[in-house]
Amino acid sequence: MHVGADYTPIRIIHRIWGENMDLISKWLLKFELNANLVKYLSIFIMILFIAFVCIVANFITKKVVIRIITHIVRKNNFQWGNIIVERKVFRKLSHVVPAIIIFQFASTFTTFEYLIQKGATIYIILTGLMVFNSLLDAINDIYQTHDISKIKPIKGYLQVVKIIVITFGIIFVIAILMDESPLILLSGIGALSAVFMLIFKDSLLGLVAGVQLSNNDMVRVGDWIEIPKYGADGDVIDISLNTVKVQNFDKTITMVPSYALISDSFKNWRGMQTSGGRRIKRSLFIDTNSISFCTEEMIERFNSIDYLTDYITKKEREIEEYNIQHEINRSITVNGRALTNIGVFREYIRNYLKNHSGINQDMSLMVRQLAPSENGLPIEIYAFSNDIRWAVYESIQGDIFDHLFAVAPQFGLRLFQNPTGHDLKTLMSESNENIPLKEREQ
């Protein structure tokens, strides 16, 4: 006696119904109905009965079993369980129950038994693929709850598994439809490898790129990357098999092929983010006509500035000793050594930055001259803020240059800019004032 095969609940119902099919047919014949009509009515009643059983089984599965499972998961606060429930793994799995019932009752319809079983089998396979797909998504969600997911994402690998399983599932469905063994179709895959290489080219390239990106730790979720070729400049929010999703700072989304991060160059700002400092690299352009040697009056004024007192005292002593030692004739300004307003200004900027609360003092700090150009003499500030947040960084940088723009005239220096309409208007007004009244009237 095959208990597992013959005494399942569905088999018992099937047997009871099969034993009573003849009784129903005989009962319908009492109404003196046509034999063919009785046959069709019996089949129709059987279909209604199967539909009723499927509806009841589906109701019990979804409204009772799944609710009990969900209640247990919620009550015990299983994080992984909650994720599986949210991905509707059990709900999709419940769709298999009606298909199994239809498969078991297929023998009732002798003529269409094979087609019904074939259709039910295909439905079960497709449902299984959906369940497997949701289960892999749940696994990825569970993995992302751990910090290692940002360093070693597995979404790309799971997508590869999805492709493989779905491919095999489709092969089994085709084999069922063609009444052939799946092994025969699998043996033909070798001949179709070139076609598969073409179809899954992006996926294969993405897989290779994903492995290299992960092993070399080139990019992580949360990294700020910049790829000018693709117009991407923002934070990485997702790394999948084929694409890297970047949310730009204007909140737009750019999809970059994974293999592009291997084949093309890109900038990753992670080093800046982890260093604790963000670089400030900007220049002031000084009008070279305003650069001069410091006069006694200027030195006296500079000596009263807090950030320059020690520097002026030390530098004056050093220059005086040098000039006396080398018997320099200071009646001519160019002889010997002397302070310049641009040199004092650079020292002021350096000391100002060293005492600024927004500058990281443990990182590089320079104030340097660049090569002069048609726009004047660039004085470049090279330093790092101690806060990498964009808004705070811009505020620190803005405060520094606000101050320097305002303080430059105190050193007798003029900042260079191309003439504006206001400058030309002022120049014309001054020229007109120097022309005698009679000549202006003429």
Secondary structure, DSSP 8 states (H G I E B T S, - for coil): --HHHHSSHHHHHHHHHHHHHHHHHHHHHTTT--HHHHHHHHHHHHHHHHHHHHHHHHHIIIIIIHHHHHHHHHHHT-HHHHHHHHTTHHHHHTTHHHHHHHHHTGGGSTTTHHHHHHHHHHHHHHHHHHHHHHHHHHHHHHHHTSTHHHHS--HHHHHHHHHHHHHHHHHHHHHHHHT--HHHHHHTTTTTHHHHHHHTHHHHHHHHHHHHHHHTT---TT-EEEEGGGTEEEEEEEE-SSEEEEEETTS-EEEEETTHHHHS--EETHHHHHHT-EEEEEEEEE-GGG--B--HHHHHHHTTSTTTHHHHHHHHHHHHHHHHHTT--TTSTTSS---BHHHHHHHHHHHHHHT-TTB-TTS--EEEE---BTTBEEEEEEEEES---HHHHHHHHHHHHHHHHHHGGGGT--B-----HHHHHHHHHHHHHHS-HHHHH-
